Amino acid sequence: MNTRPTALIAEDEALLAQTLQQELHSLWPDLHIVATAGDGLSAVNLALQHLPNVLFLDIRMPGQSGLEAAAALADEWPDHAAFPLLVFVTAYDQYAIQAFDAQAIDYVLKPVRTDRLAKTVARLQAALRQPSPDNREQQDQVLMQLRALLHAPTTEKNQPHLQLLQASVGNQLRMVPVEEVLRLEAADKYVRVFTQDGGEVLLRTPLKELMQRLDTQVFWQIHRGSVVRATAIESVSRDESGRLSLRLKGQPDRLAVSRLYAHLFKAM
């Protein structure tokens, strides 16, 4: 039985969301918009509820960006459903356009141009007409694209790796040698830095910005908000649902490994 293709629009500008919906209705009458969302968290919840074929995600939304919402969905999407096709909505930004082009992920520019949107619709229709690939293979491709976009450089290239982290402790500034860092964990506006001696300090620098300056051969990102020292990993386990978690040497807690970063443990 043929079913209508479905889509979700996540856009915090109500007028733009309405315009996009109207343009899509004109260009693709058979497409059913199952829901619209005005922020990233709502987009994630509604997408998991409706499991649409296509997601139109605004890059800049309150609370959670379009990329962050896509990353969250990649980790939470049910195994029985094919991961949706992604289209990012963005204001003109040469960097963003180059990044999307490099990863073959489509985008729509604000304000919406009918001719450009028509090309996007044609690509989506062609992709949906293709025989359904293995869900895991399709998701792996999307995860690879998302990883590249999430970790695209936002600072100047060729900067030296950090050797010291400057952390505020009360009224003092503590210098933490990077070689003493065991793991980092994003927490609201801060990053919690756990050291090998059991200490903990807070940094105001965003985790993504820190990762631009840390040696990724030494520090592995295992979740959107979690980074560990690779040599401190003691064991990695897979549960019955296929999800990975790891334990660091001398640490009692197990840390979840996101689907986005499960490729680090291919032997599993």
N, C-alpha and C positions, 0 to 999 in steps of 0.2 A: 504494500500500500504506500503510495506516495504521500509524503507529508510536507507541509509548507516549511521552508527554511525560516529560522527564527534568529532574532538579534536582540541585544541589549545595548542601550546607549547610556554611557556614563559621562555626564557633562554638567559642570556646576553653573554654567550660564544658561538660564532657562530659555531665553530667546534663541540661542544658538542650538540648543537641544531640539527645540520645536522646529527650527528651520531644517536641521539635519533630518529629522523624522519626515518632514514634508517632502524634502528632496528625494529621500529614499523611497517613499511611497510612489512618487512619480516615476522614478527610474526603475524601480523593482517592486511592482504592485504585489507580487506574490510573497514578499518578505513580511513576516509578522514580527513587529516590535513587541516583545513580551513584557518589557519593563524599561523604565528610565531611572537613573540614579543621579543624585547631585553631589555625591562625595564617594571617595574610594571604598570606605568600609561598607556603605550601602550597596555599592556595585558588586563587591565580593559576595555579600549575603544573597543578593537577588540573583546573581549568576549561578550560585550553588543551588538555589531554589529552582530555577527554570532550566538550567543547562542549555543555553542557547548555542546555535551553530556559529554565530559571529558576535564579537565584542567590539564596540566602538568606545575607546577609552581616552578621555581627556588626559593629557600628560600632567597638567597642573590642576589638582583638585584638593579641597580641604581634607586634612587628616592623612590622606594616603594618595600618592601620585598614581597616575595610570600604570606606570611601570611597576610600582610596588604592589598595586592591586593585581596585576597580571602575575607577578611572582607569587603572591599569596594563593591565587587560584591554581597555579601550576602545582603547588604543594598540596592543596586540599581537594583537587578535582577527583571525582570518583573514577576508579579504574574501569568501570563498565561503559563509560561514556567517552566519545572522542573529544579531545580538547578543542575548544573553539578556535576559529580563525581570528586573528587579532588585527585591528586597525586602530592606530593611535591618532588622536585629534590634537593638533598643536598649532600655535601661532608660528609665523615664519621664523625659523631658526636654522641657519645654515648647518650648524653642528648636528642638530637633531635630524635634519633631512639626510645628511651624509650617513649618520649612524643607522637610520632606518633602511636606507638604500643598501648599505653594506650587508645588512642582515636579512634583506629581502622581506622585511615586514612593512606592510603598507601603512600609509598615513593620509590624513585629510587635513588640509590647511584651513585655518580661520582667516577671514570669513570663507564659508563653503562656496566653492565654485562648481557649478553644475557639470562642466565638461571634465574637470578633474575627478569629481565624485563618480561620474559615469565610468571612468577607467577602473576605479576601485571596485565598483559593482561588477564590472565584467570579469575582473580577476577573481572576485569572490565566487561568482556564479560558476566560473570554469573550475575552480578548486572544489566546489561542492559537487560538481558533476562527476569528478574523478572517482574511480572505485575507492572505497574506504580502505586506507592502509591500516596496518596493525596499529592499535591505539598506542602501544608503547613506543613504536617507531616514530609515530607522529609527535607524541609528547616529547621524546628525546630531541627531536629537531627544534621544537618550540623552546625547550629549556636551553638549548645551546644558544639560540638567538637572544633569549632574554638575559642569559648570563653576560653575553657580550655587551648588550645595551646597558645593563645595570653597572657593569664595571668599566664602561668607557671612560677614558681619562677626563677629569675635570680640572686638572692642574697641569702646569707645564711639564713636558716630558723631560726625561733624563735628570730629574732631581735625585739627589742621593737618598738612600734609605735612611729613615730615622734611626738614631742611636740612643736618643733620650726622649722620654715623654715628660712633659711638664704638667704636673697635677697640683691642684689647689687642695691643701689640707688645712682647714681652718683659715688662719691668717697667714699661713706659710705656703711657700711654693716648693713642692718636693720634686726632685729630679729622679725619675725612674729609668734605669738602664733597660733598653728594649730586650737585652739578653736575659733579664730577670722575669719577663712577662710570660705567664702561663696561658692566659686566655683573655679575650675581651668580649664584653656583652653590652649591646645597646640597651639603654634604659631611659625612656622618655627623651629629654634633651641632653642626656649625658651618656658617656660610655664608662662602664665599670671595668676597671683593669685589675685582674687578679694576678698576683705575683707568685713565684715558685715557693716563697717562704710563708705563704698563707696570708699575705697582706692584701689589701684592697684599697684602691684610690679611684676618684672620679675625674674624668676629663670632659671638657665642654666641646671638644672637637667631634664632629659627626663621624660615625664609624666608616662611612664610605670615604670620607676625606682621609682618615687615618690609613685605610687600606691602599690608598694611592701612594703612600710613602713607606709602607712596610714591604719587606721581602716576601712575596707570595710563595716562594719555595720554603720559607720558614713558617709562615703563618697561613693556615688554611681556613677559608671561610666555609663553615659547614651549615650555616643557616643565615637567613636575612639579617639576624641580629647577633650572630655568634661566630667568633673567630678563635681558633686554638693553635697552639704551637704544635706542629706536625710531629716532632720528635717526642712529644709528651703523650701521644696517643698510645694507650696500652692495649685496647681491644675494641673491635667493632662488631656489633651484633645485628642480625636481621630478625624481625618478629614475623608472626604468621601472616600478616598483611603485606609483608615485603618492605616495611619501613626500617631504616637503619638508625642506630644510635651508637654512641661510643662512650668509653670511659677513659679519663686521663689518669696517668700514673699517680697513685697516692690520693686520688679523689674518689669519694663515694658516689657522687651523682652521675647518672647517665645523661648525656647531652644528645638531643634529637639532631639527626642529619636530614636536612631538607632534600626533597627530590631535585632541587636545583643544583645541589652539590654532591649528589650520590655518585656522580661520575668519578669522583676522587677515589672511590673504593670499588673499581670495576671488578676486581677479583672476587668481590662478594656476589 
